[in-house]
Amino acid sequence: MTVSLFDQFMSPLYLGIPLAALAISLPWLMFPTPSIQWLNNRLISLQAWFINRLSQQLLLPLNFGGHKWATLMASLMIFLISLNLLGLLPYTFTPTTQLSLNLGIATPLWLATVIIGARNQPTHALGHLLPEGTPAPLIPILIVIETISLFIRPLALGVRLTANLTAGHLLIQLISMAAFSLTFSMPSIALLATTALIMLTLLEVAVALIQAYVFVLLLTLYLQENV
């Protein structure tokens, strides 16, 4: 039972070739490409409006220097939303349930914010390691604690996204298995389980959107500290 539950998180193979790369690149093929016409269709206009509103919301706390990251942050947000939502479809693979992928996204972006802060304002960047007014006996301990909290940020980003999506997929599978097995023996309980499954699926859609937003928002806050 345990093996079958976690089989859904294994990267699919075809002729021994992992198809994770195909699952990652597929969402980009689903977006409509803007045309050169003055008047676009409603889908492209809605996509442009969503990206503009998203960029304004994410970059609101940043100064002008951080606005260079607008394209990257908006693209990452749309990419994560697409992967999370497509993973809720039956017989699909969710790449964002893999901790290696999430750490591969979070670590370079977090490291880029740290390097930018160390290059542009090294004194301010080092000042985060020691709060102002700290008593002298606590200075070595606080420096160690703040350093650990700094380096644990990409791990927290990856684990948060992986854990939330994995827990939701496991709950959906468990409730669906219970509803299917109780269909003939206990129809009333199966109906309640099916209702709970529908509500949980709607909740997972919200979780997929919120977790993608939180991932990019935290990266934006890390960038705010260093620009």
C-alpha positions as a Python dict, from the first residue, in 0.01 Angstrom:
ca = {
    (1, 'M'): (0, 0, 0),
    (2, 'T'): (277, 244, 92),
    (3, 'V'): (467, 177, -228),
    (4, 'S'): (159, 222, -446),
    (5, 'L'): (72, 551, -276),
    (6, 'F'): (410, 706, -349),
    (7, 'D'): (443, 563, -700),
    (8, 'Q'): (264, 869, -833),
    (9, 'F'): (563, 1085, -735),
    (10, 'M'): (814, 881, -935),
    (11, 'S'): (938, 1031, -1258),
    (12, 'P'): (770, 850, -1551),
    (13, 'L'): (992, 651, -1786),
    (14, 'Y'): (954, 562, -2152),
    (15, 'L'): (1204, 314, -2293),
    (16, 'G'): (1422, 389, -1992),
    (17, 'I'): (1420, 764, -2064),
    (18, 'P'): (1281, 992, -1787),
    (19, 'L'): (999, 1212, -1909),
    (20, 'A'): (1039, 1477, -1639),
    (21, 'A'): (1193, 1716, -1893),
    (22, 'L'): (885, 1679, -2114),
    (23, 'A'): (655, 1743, -1816),
    (24, 'I'): (851, 2058, -1731),
    (25, 'S'): (854, 2197, -2086),
    (26, 'L'): (491, 2112, -2168),
    (27, 'P'): (329, 2411, -1989),
    (28, 'W'): (518, 2659, -2206),
    (29, 'L'): (362, 2508, -2519),
    (30, 'M'): (10, 2571, -2387),
    (31, 'F'): (34, 2949, -2361),
    (32, 'P'): (-83, 3153, -2660),
    (33, 'T'): (188, 3351, -2834),
    (34, 'P'): (122, 3725, -2880),
    (35, 'S'): (61, 3835, -3236),
    (36, 'I'): (182, 4143, -3417),
    (37, 'Q'): (-173, 4272, -3464),
    (38, 'W'): (-292, 4579, -3281),
    (39, 'L'): (-601, 4400, -3150),
    (40, 'N'): (-542, 4060, -2992),
    (41, 'N'): (-802, 3803, -2900),
    (42, 'R'): (-953, 3783, -2553),
    (43, 'L'): (-726, 3503, -2432),
    (44, 'I'): (-406, 3694, -2511),
    (45, 'S'): (-552, 4013, -2361),
    (46, 'L'): (-644, 3824, -2043),
    (47, 'Q'): (-295, 3674, -2026),
    (48, 'A'): (-133, 4017, -2065),
    (49, 'W'): (-361, 4167, -1799),
    (50, 'F'): (-281, 3885, -1555),
    (51, 'I'): (96, 3920, -1606),
    (52, 'N'): (81, 4298, -1561),
    (53, 'R'): (-122, 4276, -1241),
    (54, 'L'): (103, 3999, -1111),
    (55, 'S'): (418, 4198, -1180),
    (56, 'Q'): (278, 4507, -1007),
    (57, 'Q'): (180, 4306, -699),
    (58, 'L'): (513, 4127, -669),
    (59, 'L'): (734, 4428, -732),
    (60, 'L'): (536, 4672, -517),
    (61, 'P'): (776, 4660, -217),
    (62, 'L'): (1089, 4681, -437),
    (63, 'N'): (1274, 4992, -542),
    (64, 'F'): (1353, 5071, -904),
    (65, 'G'): (1667, 4855, -906),
    (66, 'G'): (1466, 4543, -828),
    (67, 'H'): (1230, 4595, -1120),
    (68, 'K'): (1485, 4429, -1347),
    (69, 'W'): (1363, 4101, -1202),
    (70, 'A'): (1003, 4155, -1316),
    (71, 'T'): (1023, 3927, -1619),
    (72, 'L'): (1197, 3649, -1427),
    (73, 'M'): (959, 3657, -1131),
    (74, 'A'): (645, 3673, -1346),
    (75, 'S'): (769, 3386, -1565),
    (76, 'L'): (854, 3176, -1260),
    (77, 'M'): (513, 3243, -1108),
    (78, 'I'): (328, 3137, -1422),
    (79, 'F'): (556, 2835, -1462),
    (80, 'L'): (489, 2709, -1108),
    (81, 'I'): (114, 2773, -1135),
    (82, 'S'): (100, 2576, -1459),
    (83, 'L'): (294, 2280, -1320),
    (84, 'N'): (89, 2271, -1000),
    (85, 'L'): (-246, 2288, -1178),
    (86, 'L'): (-157, 2039, -1450),
    (87, 'G'): (-47, 1795, -1180),
    (88, 'L'): (-404, 1783, -1049),
    (89, 'L'): (-529, 1624, -1371),
    (90, 'P'): (-570, 1244, -1371),
    (91, 'Y'): (-275, 1034, -1490),
    (92, 'T'): (-34, 1328, -1491),
    (93, 'F'): (302, 1384, -1326),
    (94, 'T'): (368, 1684, -1101),
    (95, 'P'): (734, 1790, -1127),
    (96, 'T'): (699, 2031, -835),
    (97, 'T'): (651, 1738, -595),
    (98, 'Q'): (1020, 1661, -650),
    (99, 'L'): (1244, 1826, -392),
    (100, 'S'): (1539, 1821, -630),
    (101, 'L'): (1353, 2035, -884),
    (102, 'N'): (1231, 2284, -625),
    (103, 'L'): (1579, 2317, -474),
    (104, 'G'): (1721, 2355, -824),
    (105, 'I'): (1491, 2653, -877),
    (106, 'A'): (1520, 2807, -531),
    (107, 'T'): (1895, 2779, -471),
    (108, 'P'): (2028, 2971, -776),
    (109, 'L'): (1773, 3250, -735),
    (110, 'W'): (1842, 3284, -361),
    (111, 'L'): (2217, 3279, -427),
    (112, 'A'): (2175, 3551, -689),
    (113, 'T'): (2002, 3778, -435),
    (114, 'V'): (2281, 3716, -181),
    (115, 'I'): (2553, 3790, -437),
    (116, 'I'): (2378, 4110, -546),
    (117, 'G'): (2356, 4227, -184),
    (118, 'A'): (2722, 4141, -114),
    (119, 'R'): (2834, 4324, -426),
    (120, 'N'): (2619, 4637, -406),
    (121, 'Q'): (2601, 4696, -31),
    (122, 'P'): (2832, 4459, 161),
    (123, 'T'): (2805, 4650, 489),
    (124, 'H'): (2426, 4634, 487),
    (125, 'A'): (2433, 4266, 387),
    (126, 'L'): (2664, 4178, 674),
    (127, 'G'): (2455, 4392, 909),
    (128, 'H'): (2168, 4141, 878),
    (129, 'L'): (2382, 3887, 1064),
    (130, 'L'): (2394, 4102, 1379),
    (131, 'P'): (2088, 4303, 1491),
    (132, 'E'): (2155, 4647, 1632),
    (133, 'G'): (2180, 4673, 2010),
    (134, 'T'): (2278, 4310, 2066),
    (135, 'P'): (2452, 4247, 2403),
    (136, 'A'): (2820, 4157, 2367),
    (137, 'P'): (2792, 3803, 2514),
    (138, 'L'): (2522, 3712, 2259),
    (139, 'I'): (2708, 3837, 1952),
    (140, 'P'): (2881, 3505, 1856),
    (141, 'I'): (2562, 3305, 1911),
    (142, 'L'): (2343, 3543, 1708),
    (143, 'I'): (2592, 3551, 1422),
    (144, 'V'): (2582, 3171, 1401),
    (145, 'I'): (2202, 3163, 1423),
    (146, 'E'): (2155, 3433, 1159),
    (147, 'T'): (2405, 3263, 928),
    (148, 'I'): (2221, 2932, 959),
    (149, 'S'): (1887, 3103, 895),
    (150, 'L'): (2035, 3268, 586),
    (151, 'F'): (2162, 2945, 434),
    (152, 'I'): (1846, 2751, 520),
    (153, 'R'): (1624, 2980, 313),
    (154, 'P'): (1645, 2786, -18),
    (155, 'L'): (1584, 2461, 169),
    (156, 'A'): (1274, 2610, 331),
    (157, 'L'): (1146, 2728, -8),
    (158, 'G'): (1188, 2385, -165),
    (159, 'V'): (1056, 2184, 128),
    (160, 'R'): (748, 2408, 170),
    (161, 'L'): (641, 2368, -191),
    (162, 'T'): (718, 1995, -201),
    (163, 'A'): (546, 1912, 128),
    (164, 'N'): (225, 2100, 56),
    (165, 'L'): (177, 1952, -289),
    (166, 'T'): (275, 1600, -181),
    (167, 'A'): (35, 1604, 114),
    (168, 'G'): (-251, 1721, -106),
    (169, 'H'): (-191, 1453, -369),
    (170, 'L'): (-174, 1183, -104),
    (171, 'L'): (-502, 1296, 53),
    (172, 'I'): (-673, 1300, -286),
    (173, 'Q'): (-553, 948, -362),
    (174, 'L'): (-650, 811, -20),
    (175, 'I'): (-1002, 957, -32),
    (176, 'S'): (-1056, 845, -392),
    (177, 'M'): (-947, 490, -303),
    (178, 'A'): (-1185, 490, -6),
    (179, 'A'): (-1475, 617, -218),
    (180, 'F'): (-1410, 354, -486),
    (181, 'S'): (-1380, 64, -242),
    (182, 'L'): (-1698, 161, -51),
    (183, 'T'): (-1914, 219, -359),
    (184, 'F'): (-2097, -116, -342),
    (185, 'S'): (-2064, -206, 26),
    (186, 'M'): (-2152, 131, 181),
    (187, 'P'): (-2296, 368, -82),
    (188, 'S'): (-2383, 644, 165),
    (189, 'I'): (-2029, 659, 301),
    (190, 'A'): (-1894, 648, -54),
    (191, 'L'): (-2114, 946, -144),
    (192, 'L'): (-1978, 1142, 152),
    (193, 'A'): (-1623, 1048, 52),
    (194, 'T'): (-1688, 1162, -304),
    (195, 'T'): (-1822, 1495, -178),
    (196, 'A'): (-1514, 1536, 40),
    (197, 'L'): (-1299, 1448, -261),
    (198, 'I'): (-1458, 1723, -470),
    (199, 'M'): (-1410, 1977, -193),
    (200, 'L'): (-1051, 1866, -142),
    (201, 'T'): (-980, 1899, -514),
    (202, 'L'): (-1107, 2257, -508),
    (203, 'L'): (-891, 2320, -204),
    (204, 'E'): (-589, 2177, -382),
    (205, 'V'): (-647, 2415, -674),
    (206, 'A'): (-627, 2702, -425),
    (207, 'V'): (-319, 2547, -262),
    (208, 'A'): (-150, 2517, -603),
    (209, 'L'): (-205, 2886, -670),
    (210, 'I'): (-112, 3001, -319),
    (211, 'Q'): (207, 2795, -296),
    (212, 'A'): (334, 2927, -628),
    (213, 'Y'): (259, 3282, -512),
    (214, 'V'): (429, 3227, -173),
    (215, 'F'): (738, 3081, -342),
    (216, 'V'): (784, 3383, -566),
    (217, 'L'): (682, 3630, -294),
    (218, 'L'): (950, 3502, -57),
    (219, 'L'): (1209, 3530, -332),
    (220, 'T'): (1094, 3888, -385),
    (221, 'L'): (1134, 3961, -13),
    (222, 'Y'): (1485, 3814, -20),
    (223, 'L'): (1560, 4038, -315),
    (224, 'Q'): (1421, 4340, -129),
    (225, 'E'): (1679, 4292, 147),
    (226, 'N'): (1969, 4306, -101),
    (227, 'V'): (1879, 4576, -354),
}
